[in-house]
Amino acid sequence: MDLKGRKVTLHDMCLRDGMHSKRHQISLDEMIAVATALDDAGVPLIEVTHGDGLGGASVNYGFPAHSDEEYLKAVVPRMKNARISALLLPGIGTVDELRMARDCGVSTLRVATHCTEADVSEQHIGLARKLGMDTVGFLMMAHMSEPEALVKQAKLMESYGANCIYCTDSAGYMLPDDVTARIGALRAALNPDTELGFHGHHNMAMGVANSLAAIEAGANRIDGSAAGLGAGAGNTPLDVLNAVLHRMGVETGIDVFKLSDVAEDYIVPMMDTPVRIDRDALTLGYAGVYGSFLLFAKRAEQKYGVPARDILVELGRRGTIGGQEDMIEDVALDMARGDTEQQHQMAGGSA
Amino acid sequence: MKIRAALIGSGNIGTDLLYKALRSDWIEPVWMVGIDPDSDGLAKARELGLKTTHEGVDGLVPHLAADNIQIAFDATSAYVHGENNAKLQAQGVLVIDLTPAAIGPYCVPPVNLKEHVGKQETNVNMVTCGGQATIPMVAAVSRVQTVDYAEIVATVASRSAGPGTRKNIDEFTRTTAGAVEQVGGAAKGKAIIILNPAEPPLIMRDTVHCLTADEPDQEAITDSVHRMVREVQKYVPGYRLKNGPVFDGNRVSMFLEVEGLGDYLPKYAGNLDIMTAAALRTAEMFAEEIANGTLKPAAAAS
């Protein structure tokens, strides 16, 4: 694979996706320390929000240690070169939170929808672009759509004003060929000025390999997180990807040793449990289940005595998507009764 | 004598409402209004003997007096409801708002229908499908003890969410959260909506989490929740408590499923039924008031 001379923007996720594995309890001091160290290492773009994006504070997803506004106000003014991004999932956050983030100095707004539901993002993408923000359309659980279907959704987001479109492997399910097919189709169909991005998870240990496949197929923004801190078995380990890209002659502008120091000295000590591919995280990738379900399933196992792995497999079978954390306790209750109620996921009539 | 009504909006909600209104003892649907001459809803309405126009409310207004239309249901979108409402009210028509515009007071029938009696209201808002499915549960807890915070998660099948709902997604969350507080009785409310594209489509699912101020009285809350479920089932028979109430510290959670009658979309689209059945029940209450003379919409005949 020849990527020599390519320029890629690496985007760190540990202060947003990492919030999932920290149960949204990252302190303001930790936020500031990590963001400052990432900035010093040369990371150009850092995401800061609740794990489920702006407005994610809830019983369903977890209440964070601090509000999005508090985190953003603490981090943004301390950045020397790095820019700060925020995630927004329509249906959870609204344009009110978008405006708040903009007022806090967020430069990049990423509007995330399930890979088939892009048309709920029109008002948010439109407003972010109108406010002059770097506006990203973020198509989650992209493994559930074939490339042609993903292109249609991406074109909607592009038409609303997104200047960058992401293929997001929320479940860590994709293999490199899946990434090549999707990014390749997007590159062929979208405006040449529209940037492409890839967001990987490491549940099948494919984070780095998938990111390389994405770059080869035309992506120039890649998400990852120092030491991989993120949902499931974590995001693509950014420190590792950065080192690989340096070896391949790809320009990232990030110091290899400084970023690996951030991972080792800041992120690893913050981890509640090691972010690794345990049997439950592997199940996410294997069955194609949304990454942030992991800790909820482990907690349901504790409370109801049903193995997390079985809960995750059942959630995959029921076709759950990002945001349906409420289904985890519901499924666990069904399974604890020995009642998977198969008849309930069947539609009552024909379509 | 039935009160004559117009249905504005020929999408999923308007068309489902049409089927239910045709079975009403109090309401006679006379007009169906759309903006797309090729819409499936308008075609269905014509087949069922209604008068139709594809020129929006402007196409209906000249006929209001002659056809003695006293109630209109608006199932368009929050963005156009304000304008529709002004045109209809200028003609003395009482408006039932099925968009999340929320110009008028919220109505969730099993909780506060009776509060709307005798108020001479000219516009009432039906909140959202997620609100109709969940606010009765919030109220069932808050009538037992103080609820500091209530949060609802509504998951509907993608195929049952039309373009209006999709464009109005922020209005959905705001309006639902507002009604969780004002009608549900929670000090603070939050709403989340998820569109799930699974095939075959999933039946509408709703989760309600309440955080009570003090330790929840499990027996009293469980009893109250089951009584409220039976109230909702009177007009939406497919409304079911699937799991719960679950108690975890001060958290009380209910897991619901809403199966529709399959009038327009198949039975998975319980989100249509809970909205249209609630709107119809509200309209019937007003129709009864009009019929017995306690509510007098400004004379439409002029």
Chai-1 contact restraints between the chains, C-beta under 6 A:
chainA,res_idxA,chainB,res_idxB,connection_type,confidence,min_distance_angstrom,max_distance_angstrom,comment,restraint_id
A,S58,B,E151,contact,1.0,0.0,6.0,A-B,restraint_1
A,S58,B,K190,contact,1.0,0.0,6.0,A-B,restraint_2
A,V59,B,E151,contact,1.0,0.0,6.0,A-B,restraint_3
A,V59,B,H209,contact,1.0,0.0,6.0,A-B,restraint_4
A,N60,B,V153,contact,1.0,0.0,6.0,A-B,restraint_5
A,P90,B,I169,contact,1.0,0.0,6.0,A-B,restraint_6
A,G91,B,I169,contact,1.0,0.0,6.0,A-B,restraint_7
A,G91,B,I193,contact,1.0,0.0,6.0,A-B,restraint_8
A,G91,B,I194,contact,1.0,0.0,6.0,A-B,restraint_9
A,I92,B,I192,contact,1.0,0.0,6.0,A-B,restraint_10
A,T94,B,D170,contact,1.0,0.0,6.0,A-B,restraint_11
A,T94,B,T173,contact,1.0,0.0,6.0,A-B,restraint_12
A,V95,B,D170,contact,1.0,0.0,6.0,A-B,restraint_13
A,T116,B,P197,contact,1.0,0.0,6.0,A-B,restraint_14
A,E117,B,L195,contact,1.0,0.0,6.0,A-B,restraint_15
A,D119,B,R166,contact,1.0,0.0,6.0,A-B,restraint_16
A,V120,B,R166,contact,1.0,0.0,6.0,A-B,restraint_17
A,V120,B,I169,contact,1.0,0.0,6.0,A-B,restraint_18
A,G319,B,A198,contact,1.0,0.0,6.0,A-B,restraint_19
A,I321,B,N196,contact,1.0,0.0,6.0,A-B,restraint_20
A,G323,B,I194,contact,1.0,0.0,6.0,A-B,restraint_21
A,Q324,B,I194,contact,1.0,0.0,6.0,A-B,restraint_22
A,D326,B,V153,contact,1.0,0.0,6.0,A-B,restraint_23
A,D326,B,T207,contact,1.0,0.0,6.0,A-B,restraint_24
A,D330,B,N243,contact,1.0,0.0,6.0,A-B,restraint_25
A,D330,B,F255,contact,1.0,0.0,6.0,A-B,restraint_26
A,L333,B,N243,contact,1.0,0.0,6.0,A-B,restraint_27
A,A347,B,P200,contact,1.0,0.0,6.0,A-B,restraint_28
A,A347,B,P201,contact,1.0,0.0,6.0,A-B,restraint_29
A,A347,B,P266,contact,1.0,0.0,6.0,A-B,restraint_30
A,A347,B,Y268,contact,1.0,0.0,6.0,A-B,restraint_31
A,G348,B,E259,contact,1.0,0.0,6.0,A-B,restraint_32
A,G348,B,K267,contact,1.0,0.0,6.0,A-B,restraint_33
A,G349,B,G262,contact,1.0,0.0,6.0,A-B,restraint_34
A,G349,B,P266,contact,1.0,0.0,6.0,A-B,restraint_35
A,G349,B,K267,contact,1.0,0.0,6.0,A-B,restraint_36
A,A351,B,P266,contact,1.0,0.0,6.0,A-B,restraint_37
